[in-house]
Amino acid sequence: MASSIKTVSDAIINRLASAVDSLNPETVATFAGSLKEFVELGRNLPFVGVALNRARYAELNSDSSLAEEHLTFRLTLVAEDFRGRRFSVENTYGLIDDVRDALMGNDLGLSGLAPITVETCEKDEEAEKEGLAVYRITVRTWQVRQQV
């Protein structure tokens, strides 16, 4: 049976909170807000926000009751606050490595979910305007979904 999108998102969050030493349940969460909102909320650093970026479906039969569900999640890593000493630049790449290693090839313990692939990691140049060092990591997985 296919997992819900929320279940997959929660599994990513739980995996990161338990597998990455510098993260915990308060610093990994669903977050799709703006960086301005991030600053206003006063989140602790480092922080990883997880949000569904895209869901794509490929029909597997003629009546559309069976499909491959391809899920893409965007992870927003806020690794450093340039306005003060919190999480050093030297540790930023280590955080990226730890997040990648915790997820890459992992099926998150969810039956029928394909292992996660890490697709991209990009620096968010706009975030520097808010005084933050932010990286966006795109991860993908897929599962077969059957309409019941």
N, C-alpha and C positions, 0 to 999 in steps of 0.2 A: 504494500500500500504506500502511495506517495505521501511525503510529508508536506505540510502546509508551508507557505513562504515564511510565516512567522516562526515556525518550528526550526527551519533551516537558519534563519537569522539568529534566533536565540542560541542555537548550537554553535554558530560561529563566535558569538559573544562569550559563551561559556568556555569554549576551547581557548580563546585568547586570554581570558581572565585566569584560567588555571595553568596555562602552559608558558606564559611570558612573565618572567620574574618582575618586571617593572610595571605590570598591569594588575588590576584587581576588579572586582565587580562594580566598584564606583567609577573606575576610569575606562571601562569598556561598556558602551551602551548603544542603543538605537539612537541615532542622531542624524537628522537630515536638514537641520537648520543652517542659517548663515553663520559665517565666522563672527559677525557682529553679535549675534545672539549667543554664540559660544563665549565671547568675552564678557557679555552682560551677565551670563549665568555663573561666571566665576568658576568654571570647571577646573579640577586639578589636572596637572600635567605630569607625565605624558597622558594623552587621552586618545582613544580610538573610537570613532563613531562608525556604526555599521548601518547601511541603508541599501535596500533593493534599488538597483539602477535600471534593470531591464529584465523582463520575462518574455521569452520567445517560444512559440509552440510550433512543432512540426508534426502534422497529422500522420498517423501510422496505419490508418484504415479508412475505408470509404465512408463510414457513417460518422466520422470525427469523434468517436467515443474513446479513442486511444491515441495519445500523443506524447512525444518527447517534450518535456518542459525544460528549457534551458534558462537558468537563472544566473544573472550577473549582479554581484554586489559591489558597492563602492565602499572601501574602508578609508576613512579620513583620519590620518595620523597627525595629531598636533603634538609635535615633539619638543618644541622650544618656544619660550616666550622671550623675545629680544628685549623686553622691558625690565627683565630681572633674571637672577640666577635661579633656575629651576631644574632644567634638564639639559645637560651640556650638549654642544654640537658633536662632541666626540661620541656621545652615546646615541645620537640620532640614527646613524647608519646601523648600529647594533639593534635598535628597536625595529627598524625595517626588516633586518635579517631575521630577528626573532619572530615577528609576525608572519613573514613569509614561510619560515620553517615550520611554524605551528600549524599552518593551514595546508601547505602544498602536499598533495597526494593523500589528504585526510578525508575520509567519508563521514566524519563527525559522529560516527556511531549510529547513523540513521540508515535503516534497511532500504536498499534500492537507490540510494543516493550515490552518484558517481563521485570519485575522488575529486577534490578541489584542485583546480589549476589556477596558478597566478599568472595573470595576463600582462598587466602593466604596473609600473610604479612611476609616478610623475610628481614633480614638485609643483606646488600651487603658487605661482608667482604673485597672484592677487592677494594672497594671505599676508605677504610681507607688508602690505599697506596697513594691515591691522596690527602689525608688530609680532606676527606669529610665523613659525616655520611649520609648514603643513605639506604633507605628502599624501597623495591619493593612490591607493592600491586597488586595482580591479581584479576580482576573483570570480571564477565561474564554476558551475557544476550543472548537472542535469539529472533528471529522473524521468521515468515513464509514469504518466498520469492517465488514469482510466476514469471516465465519467461513470458515476454509479446511479 
